[in-house]
Amino acid sequence: MTDKKHAKDDGTRRAARPKAAPEKSAVDGAAVDAAAVDGELAKLAADCDAYLDHLRRLQAEFDNYRKRVQRDAELQRLRAAEVVVESLLPVMDNMGRAVDAAERHEEGQLIAGVELVAGQLRGVLAAHGLDEVPVEAGTLFDPTYHEAVLTQPSEEHDEGTVLQVLERGYLLHGRLLRPAKVIVAS
C-alpha cells in the first residue's frame, strides 16, 4: 500500500505541476555570453587600434611641425644676418677706399676718412638696434653693464668709480650684448 500511496502522490505531483518551458542549459548561456564578450572585445580592440593610429599620426605631424619651425627659424636667422651684412658692405667699400687713399694722401686726410667710415659703421649698427653702453671715466661702476677688469687705488676718485674704459660695451635692442670692460677705483 505504501507503494501505491507513493505512486499516487508522485502521479499527483506530476499532474499538478504545469509543464515549464524548456530551460537553457548553462553551456548555452555561457556560449552566448562568450560571443557577446568576444564581440565587445573585438570592438574595443578596433577602437584601441584606431586611437593608437590617430596618436601616431598626431605624433608624426607634431615632429614634422617642430622640424619645420626649426628650419623656418634658421632661415629667418640667416635672412636677418644677410640684411646686416648687406648694410655693412658700403662700410667695407669705404674702408677699402680709405686704405687706397692712405697710400696717396697725407696723414690728416687719412684720419678724417677713417673717422667718416667709423661714423658710417656706427650709424649702420645703430640702425640695426645697437647702442653703446653709456660709461665714461668718473661714472659709478654698474655691474649690470660693466665688467671690472682691474682695480686700482685712486686718491682722486671714490671707491667703485670707473677710472678708465678699456673696451666699450654694447646693447642690442636694449639687451646687453657685451659689457664695457673698465678699470675701477679701489
C-alpha positions as CSV (number, residue, x, y, z in Angstrom):
1,M,0.0,0.0,0.0
2,T,2.7,2.3,0.7
3,D,3.9,1.7,-2.8
4,K,0.5,2.7,-4.2
5,K,0.4,5.7,-2.0
6,H,3.8,6.8,-3.1
7,A,2.9,6.1,-6.7
8,K,-0.3,8.1,-6.3
9,D,1.5,11.0,-4.7
10,D,4.1,11.0,-7.4
11,G,1.4,11.0,-10.0
12,T,-0.5,13.8,-8.4
13,R,2.5,15.9,-8.1
14,R,3.4,15.4,-11.6
15,A,-0.1,16.1,-12.7
16,A,-0.4,19.1,-10.6
17,R,2.8,20.6,-11.9
18,P,2.4,22.7,-15.1
19,K,4.8,21.9,-17.8
20,A,7.6,24.5,-17.8
21,A,9.3,25.9,-20.9
22,P,12.5,24.1,-21.7
23,E,15.3,25.8,-19.8
24,K,18.5,26.9,-21.4
25,S,21.4,25.0,-20.2
26,A,24.4,26.7,-18.6
27,V,26.5,25.8,-21.5
28,D,24.2,27.5,-24.0
29,G,24.2,30.7,-21.8
30,A,28.0,30.7,-21.5
31,A,28.3,30.4,-25.3
32,V,26.0,33.4,-25.8
33,D,27.9,35.4,-23.1
34,A,31.3,34.4,-24.6
35,A,30.1,35.5,-28.1
36,A,28.9,38.8,-26.7
37,V,32.2,39.3,-24.8
38,D,34.2,38.4,-27.9
39,G,32.3,40.9,-29.9
40,E,32.7,43.6,-27.3
41,L,36.4,42.8,-27.0
42,A,36.9,43.0,-30.8
43,K,35.1,46.3,-30.9
44,L,37.3,47.7,-28.1
45,A,40.4,46.3,-29.8
46,A,39.4,48.1,-33.0
47,D,38.8,51.3,-31.1
48,C,42.2,51.0,-29.4
49,D,43.9,50.4,-32.7
50,A,42.1,53.4,-34.2
51,Y,43.2,55.6,-31.3
52,L,46.7,54.3,-31.4
53,D,46.9,55.0,-35.2
54,H,45.5,58.5,-34.6
55,L,48.0,59.1,-31.8
56,R,50.9,58.0,-34.1
57,R,49.7,60.3,-36.9
58,L,49.5,63.2,-34.4
59,Q,53.0,62.5,-33.2
60,A,54.3,62.4,-36.7
61,E,52.5,65.7,-37.6
62,F,54.0,67.3,-34.4
63,D,57.5,66.1,-35.3
64,N,57.1,67.5,-38.8
65,Y,55.8,70.8,-37.4
66,R,58.7,71.0,-34.9
67,K,61.2,70.4,-37.7
68,R,59.5,72.9,-40.0
69,V,59.6,75.6,-37.2
70,Q,63.3,74.9,-36.6
71,R,64.0,75.2,-40.3
72,D,62.0,78.4,-40.6
73,A,63.8,79.9,-37.6
74,E,67.1,79.1,-39.1
75,L,66.1,80.6,-42.4
76,Q,64.9,83.7,-40.6
77,R,68.2,84.0,-38.7
78,L,70.1,83.7,-41.9
79,R,68.0,86.3,-43.6
80,A,68.5,88.7,-40.7
81,A,72.3,88.2,-40.9
82,E,72.0,88.7,-44.6
83,V,70.4,92.1,-44.1
84,V,73.1,93.2,-41.6
85,V,75.9,92.1,-43.8
86,E,74.4,93.7,-46.8
87,S,74.1,97.0,-44.9
88,L,77.8,96.7,-43.9
89,L,79.1,96.3,-47.5
90,P,79.2,100.1,-48.1
91,V,81.3,100.5,-45.0
92,M,83.7,97.9,-46.3
93,D,83.9,99.7,-49.6
94,N,84.7,103.0,-47.9
95,M,87.3,101.3,-45.7
96,G,89.0,100.0,-48.9
97,R,88.9,103.5,-50.3
98,A,90.5,104.8,-47.1
99,V,93.3,102.3,-47.3
100,D,93.9,103.2,-51.0
101,A,93.9,106.9,-50.2
102,A,96.4,106.3,-47.3
103,E,99.0,105.4,-50.0
104,R,98.4,108.7,-51.9
105,H,97.5,111.3,-49.4
106,E,98.8,112.8,-46.2
107,E,98.0,111.6,-42.7
108,G,95.4,114.2,-41.8
109,Q,93.2,113.3,-44.7
110,L,93.5,109.6,-43.9
111,I,92.4,110.2,-40.3
112,A,89.4,112.2,-41.5
113,G,88.5,109.5,-43.9
114,V,88.7,106.8,-41.3
115,E,86.6,108.9,-38.9
116,L,84.0,109.2,-41.6
117,V,84.0,105.4,-42.2
118,A,83.8,104.8,-38.4
119,G,80.8,107.1,-38.2
120,Q,79.1,105.4,-41.0
121,L,79.7,102.0,-39.3
122,R,78.2,103.3,-36.1
123,G,75.2,104.6,-38.0
124,V,74.6,101.3,-39.7
125,L,74.9,99.3,-36.5
126,A,72.6,101.8,-34.7
127,A,70.0,101.3,-37.4
128,H,70.0,97.6,-36.6
129,G,69.4,98.3,-32.8
130,L,73.0,98.5,-31.5
131,D,73.6,101.1,-28.7
132,E,76.7,101.8,-26.8
133,V,76.7,101.3,-23.0
134,P,77.0,104.8,-21.5
135,V,80.2,104.8,-19.5
136,E,83.0,107.4,-19.1
137,A,85.8,107.8,-16.6
138,G,84.3,109.2,-13.4
139,T,81.0,107.4,-13.6
140,L,79.9,105.0,-10.9
141,F,80.6,101.3,-11.6
142,D,77.5,99.3,-12.5
143,P,77.9,95.5,-12.6
144,T,74.8,95.2,-14.8
145,Y,76.6,96.9,-17.7
146,H,80.3,97.0,-16.7
147,E,82.9,94.3,-16.2
148,A,85.7,95.3,-13.8
149,V,89.0,94.0,-15.4
150,L,91.3,95.7,-12.9
151,T,91.0,97.7,-9.7
152,Q,93.5,100.5,-8.9
153,P,93.9,102.6,-5.8
154,S,92.9,106.3,-6.5
155,E,93.2,109.4,-4.4
156,E,91.1,111.5,-6.9
157,H,88.1,109.1,-7.2
158,D,85.9,107.4,-4.7
159,E,85.9,103.6,-4.4
160,G,83.6,102.0,-7.1
161,T,84.2,104.8,-9.6
162,V,85.3,103.9,-13.2
163,L,88.8,105.2,-13.8
164,Q,89.2,104.1,-17.4
165,V,87.2,102.4,-20.2
166,L,89.3,99.7,-21.8
167,E,86.6,98.3,-24.2
168,R,83.2,99.7,-25.0
169,G,80.1,97.7,-24.1
170,Y,77.0,97.4,-26.4
171,L,73.3,96.8,-26.1
172,L,71.3,95.2,-28.9
173,H,67.6,96.2,-28.8
174,G,68.0,97.1,-25.1
175,R,69.6,93.8,-24.1
176,L,73.2,93.6,-23.0
177,L,75.3,92.2,-25.8
178,R,78.7,92.9,-24.3
179,P,79.6,94.6,-21.0
180,A,82.0,97.5,-21.0
181,K,85.4,96.5,-19.7
182,V,86.7,99.0,-17.2
183,I,89.3,99.7,-14.5
184,V,87.6,100.6,-11.2
185,A,89.0,102.7,-8.3
186,S,89.6,100.7,-5.1
